[in-house]
């Protein structure tokens, strides 16, 4: 609940939508920098988890190689990179922001991993 300069009391249901940022209170449509960083990290972890097979294929190709991995494993690298790009991009980050604004909970973070202190 907040008040405007007219003294009128507004509840969250009577406030304007986040699509009009000039009239929305900043606390309703702003993602703090700290949360933004956590969202970015969680999104990248989620992408790596979704692309585990492509990552393993790339790692297996690189095993025992040094300089030659740059050209010998290009196909595997490109596949891994393409997979990661599906799950970690500007659209995915924006969806994470919108989810956080709607629920104030972090997307991509699974409760069982959070309760165990994360995956190591």
Helices and strands as residue ranges (DSSP letters): E 2-3, E 9-10, H 26-29, H 33-50, H 52-62, H 69-72, H 74-87, H 90-103, H 111-115
